[in-house]
Amino acid sequence: MEGVFLYFTGCAGSGKSTLTQSFKVWMDKMGYNATTINLDPGVERIPYPADIDVRDWFTLSDIMEEYGLGPNGAQIVAADMIALRAGEIRELVNEMESDYCLVDTPGQMELFTFRECSKIIIKTLNEEKSVIVFLFDPMLSTTPSNFVSQILLGSTTQFRFYIPTINVLSKIDLLEEEQLEQILNWSKNPDALYDALVIETPDMKGELSVELFRAFENLGTYKELIPISSEEMTGLEDLYSMVQQIFAGGEDLASD
C-alpha cells in the first residue's frame, strides 16, 4: 500500500510545524516510518529535521532579491515554483519508501488553500492517498464567532481540494478545562454553538439559522474536533486512528 500524505494546514500560529514535529516524534516512537516535508520557503526555523525541504532549492529572501518583490509577492511566486518541483519531490518520496509523509504547509494558509499550484502538488504526490489535517487555533476558538469563522475556513479548504479532512484542536494545553469542554461541545453539537452565538451577538438571531450548521454537518465539513497537545504529546494516537479509518478501515498502514 502506498504511503499516506498528511497536509497540516490552518491559520498562522495554529501550530502546524509543531504538530508536524510532535507527530513525527510519536510515529518514530511507535515504530512507524514517516517522512517530513517542509513547503514553506519563508520560515526561518522549524522544530523538526525536514527530510525534504523546499529551502534547499530556494528561500523567500532569494526570490525577493532575484525578482525585486516584497514578501507577499515572493510567497506567490514561491508557491508556483514549488509546484514546478512537485515531480522532483515525488521522486524523493519514492526513494524514501515511507508509509506516511507529514507535509508542513506555509504559515499563511491562503498561500496553500487558495493557490491552484497546491492542487498540482497534491495531485502529483498522490491525491488518492492524501488527507488535510486542519488545525483550529485554541485561542481563536474560545468565542462562538471565531469558532464559526474557523469552521468556514475549514469548509473552504475541504471544498477546494475534495479530499478527506480531519479537524483538530491544537495546543489544548493553553486552554482552561472549562474552555476545552465548551469548544469540544460546540464541535459536537450545532444547537449549542447556535445558542452561544446568539448570546454573543443577539442581533444575528433573526439572520442566522442553526440549519446552516446542520448543512455543514450533512456536507461533512462540521466535524467533531480531535483535541491535541504537542507539548504534552496527547491526542496523537487519536489522529493516527482517524487516518487509519479513512484509508485502511482501521487496519495499520505501517510496515511489519
DRENRO-771551 format. One line per 10 residues: number of its first residue (from 1); their letters; for each residue x, y, z negated of C-alpha. Coordinates in Angstrom, 2 decimals, decimal comma, padded with zeros to 5 digits. Layout:
% residues N
NUM = A = X/Y/Z | ...
***
This chain:
% residues 256
1 = MEGVFLYFTG = 000,00/000,00/000,00 | 001,35/003,42/000,97 | 002,11/005,95/-001,74 | -000,38/008,49/-003,01 | 000,25/012,25/-002,73 | -000,97/014,36/-005,65 | -001,12/018,07/-004,83 | -001,13/020,18/-008,00 | -002,86/023,50/-007,43 | -004,69/026,19/-009,37
11 = CAGSGKSTLT = -004,40/029,84/-010,37 | -000,99/031,34/-011,03 | 000,12/030,43/-014,54 | -002,23/027,46/-014,86 | 000,71/025,08/-015,40 | 001,25/023,35/-012,05 | 005,01/022,97/-012,34 | 004,82/021,99/-016,00 | 002,23/019,30/-015,25 | 004,34/018,05/-012,35
21 = QSFKVWMDKM = 007,25/017,71/-014,77 | 005,33/016,03/-017,57 | 003,51/013,62/-015,25 | 006,85/012,64/-013,70 | 008,32/012,02/-017,18 | 005,26/009,96/-018,15 | 005,45/007,91/-014,95 | 009,16/007,23/-015,45 | 008,43/006,08/-018,99 | 005,68/003,76/-017,76
31 = GYNATTINLD = 007,92/002,33/-015,02 | 006,11/003,90/-012,07 | 008,06/005,09/-009,04 | 007,32/008,75/-008,34 | 008,90/011,42/-006,13 | 008,68/015,15/-006,93 | 008,27/017,71/-004,15 | 008,54/021,48/-004,59 | 006,74/023,51/-001,90 | 007,37/026,94/-003,43
41 = PGVERIPYPA = 010,38/028,71/-001,87 | 009,90/031,72/-004,15 | 010,20/030,03/-007,52 | 013,43/030,76/-009,37 | 013,36/027,81/-011,78 | 011,32/024,65/-012,02 | 011,23/022,39/-015,11 | 012,00/019,18/-013,21 | 014,66/017,95/-010,78 | 012,92/018,08/-007,39
51 = DIDVRDWFTL = 013,66/015,11/-005,15 | 012,55/017,21/-002,16 | 012,83/020,99/-002,47 | 012,00/023,46/000,31 | 014,55/025,84/-001,22 | 017,23/023,55/000,18 | 016,16/024,84/003,61 | 015,24/028,45/002,81 | 014,24/030,70/-000,07 | 011,85/033,61/-000,23
61 = SDIMEEYGLG = 014,72/036,08/-000,54 | 016,32/034,58/002,59 | 013,12/035,16/004,58 | 012,67/038,67/003,20 | 016,19/039,61/004,25 | 016,10/037,94/007,67 | 012,70/039,27/008,74 | 012,60/042,54/006,79 | 009,46/041,53/004,92 | 008,08/042,15/001,47
71 = PNGAQIVAAD = 007,29/039,29/-000,93 | 003,72/038,76/000,29 | 004,58/038,73/003,99 | 007,55/036,47/003,31 | 005,34/033,98/001,47 | 003,05/033,72/004,50 | 005,99/033,19/006,85 | 007,41/030,62/004,42 | 004,14/028,67/004,42 | 004,31/028,35/008,21
81 = MIALRAGEIR = 007,97/027,37/008,05 | 007,19/024,61/005,55 | 004,52/023,25/007,88 | 007,15/023,03/010,63 | 009,22/020,90/008,26 | 006,34/018,57/007,40 | 007,64/015,78/009,62 | 011,07/016,02/008,01 | 009,50/015,90/004,54 | 007,58/012,80/005,61
91 = ELVNEMESDY = 010,80/011,11/006,73 | 012,46/011,86/003,39 | 009,45/010,48/001,52 | 009,54/007,30/003,61 | 013,20/006,81/002,72 | 012,40/007,04/-000,99 | 009,60/004,45/-000,77 | 007,76/005,91/-003,76 | 004,34/004,81/-004,94 | 003,47/008,39/-005,89
101 = CLVDTPGQME = 004,51/011,82/-004,61 | 003,89/014,71/-007,00 | 003,61/017,88/-004,92 | 004,06/021,18/-006,73 | 002,33/023,87/-004,63 | 003,12/027,64/-004,61 | 002,29/029,66/-007,70 | -000,29/031,79/-005,91 | -002,92/029,26/-004,96 | -004,20/031,20/-001,94
111 = LFTFRECSKI = -000,90/030,50/-000,18 | -001,77/026,83/-000,28 | -005,57/026,77/-000,30 | -006,34/029,25/002,47 | -003,48/028,71/004,90 | -004,06/026,38/007,84 | -000,47/025,19/007,54 | -001,38/023,40/004,29 | -003,82/021,21/006,20 | -000,99/020,36/008,58
121 = IIKTLNEEKS = 001,26/019,36/005,67 | -001,40/017,14/004,09 | -002,29/015,54/007,41 | 001,36/014,88/008,30 | 002,33/013,43/004,93 | -000,75/011,17/004,66 | -004,22/012,65/004,47 | -005,85/009,29/003,68 | -003,75/008,90/000,53 | -003,95/012,45/-000,77
131 = VIVFLFDPML = -005,73/013,97/-003,77 | -005,97/017,52/-005,05 | -005,37/017,98/-008,77 | -007,00/021,34/-009,53 | -005,87/022,96/-012,78 | -008,27/025,05/-014,85 | -006,32/027,63/-016,83 | -007,27/027,21/-020,52 | -007,35/030,89/-021,42 | -009,39/031,76/-018,32
141 = STTPSNFVSQ = -011,84/029,02/-019,27 | -012,86/030,42/-022,65 | -015,61/032,68/-021,23 | -018,53/031,38/-019,15 | -017,99/033,84/-016,27 | -014,30/032,98/-015,93 | -015,11/029,29/-016,15 | -017,67/029,62/-013,35 | -015,12/031,55/-011,28 | -012,71/028,62/-011,56
151 = ILLGSTTQFR = -015,45/026,19/-010,57 | -015,96/028,30/-007,44 | -012,22/028,31/-006,70 | -012,03/024,56/-007,21 | -015,05/024,04/-004,97 | -013,47/026,20/-002,27 | -010,28/024,17/-002,47 | -012,18/020,90/-002,15 | -014,17/022,19/000,82 | -011,00/023,42/002,52
161 = FYIPTINVLS = -009,30/020,04/002,53 | -012,11/017,45/002,32 | -010,01/015,09/000,24 | -010,68/013,76/-003,28 | -010,27/016,34/-006,03 | -009,61/015,84/-009,74 | -010,26/018,75/-012,09 | -008,07/019,04/-015,18 | -007,98/021,49/-018,06 | -004,30/022,21/-018,58
171 = KIDLLEEEQL = -002,37/023,40/-021,62 | -005,09/022,41/-024,10 | -002,58/022,81/-026,94 | -003,16/026,57/-026,56 | -006,84/026,23/-027,45 | -008,61/026,01/-030,78 | -010,52/022,77/-031,24 | -013,85/024,59/-031,04 | -012,84/026,29/-027,79 | -011,76/022,98/-026,29
181 = EQILNWSKNP = -015,02/021,28/-027,21 | -017,01/024,17/-025,75 | -015,14/024,14/-022,43 | -015,41/020,37/-022,08 | -019,13/020,59/-022,84 | -019,56/023,19/-020,07 | -017,83/020,83/-017,64 | -020,28/018,05/-018,54 | -023,50/019,99/-018,95 | -024,61/022,62/-016,39
191 = DALYDALVIE = -027,52/023,64/-018,64 | -025,13/024,51/-021,46 | -022,97/026,55/-019,09 | -026,01/028,38/-017,72 | -027,22/029,26/-021,23 | -023,77/030,52/-022,21 | -023,51/032,60/-019,04 | -026,91/034,21/-019,64 | -025,88/035,12/-023,18 | -022,64/036,66/-021,87
201 = TPDMKGELSV = -024,31/038,53/-019,00 | -028,07/038,78/-019,69 | -028,64/040,93/-016,60 | -027,83/037,91/-014,44 | -030,69/035,83/-015,82 | -033,08/036,79/-013,05 | -030,50/036,24/-010,31 | -028,66/033,13/-011,44 | -030,20/029,68/-011,47 | -028,95/026,55/-013,17
211 = ELFRAFENLG = -029,74/024,88/-009,85 | -026,55/026,43/-008,49 | -024,52/024,32/-010,89 | -026,61/021,27/-010,11 | -025,89/021,84/-006,41 | -022,17/021,83/-007,19 | -022,72/018,66/-009,20 | -024,56/016,99/-006,30 | -021,81/018,01/-003,88 | -019,18/016,53/-006,19
221 = TYKELIPISS = -017,45/019,83/-006,96 | -018,80/020,21/-010,52 | -016,79/017,59/-012,38 | -016,03/016,73/-015,96 | -012,59/018,08/-016,81 | -009,68/015,89/-017,87 | -008,02/017,67/-020,84 | -004,23/017,58/-020,61 | -001,38/018,91/-022,71 | 002,02/018,70/-021,05
231 = EEMTGLEDLY = 003,56/019,90/-024,30 | 002,06/017,04/-026,32 | 002,01/014,56/-023,39 | -001,70/013,84/-023,81 | -004,28/013,17/-021,11 | -001,72/011,95/-018,57 | -002,94/008,37/-018,73 | -006,48/009,62/-018,02 | -005,21/011,45/-014,94 | -003,38/008,32/-013,80
241 = SMVQQIFAGG = -006,51/006,20/-014,33 | -008,59/008,60/-012,26 | -006,12/008,31/-009,37 | -006,45/004,52/-009,55 | -010,22/004,72/-009,45 | -010,09/006,86/-006,33 | -007,57/004,87/-004,33 | -007,47/001,36/-005,72 | -010,71/000,76/-007,55 | -008,86/000,73/-010,85
251 = EDLASD = -006,02/-001,51/-009,67 | -002,47/-000,35/-010,33 | -000,61/001,09/-007,34 | 002,82/000,67/-008,83 | 005,19/-001,97/-007,52 | 005,70/-005,04/-009,71
***
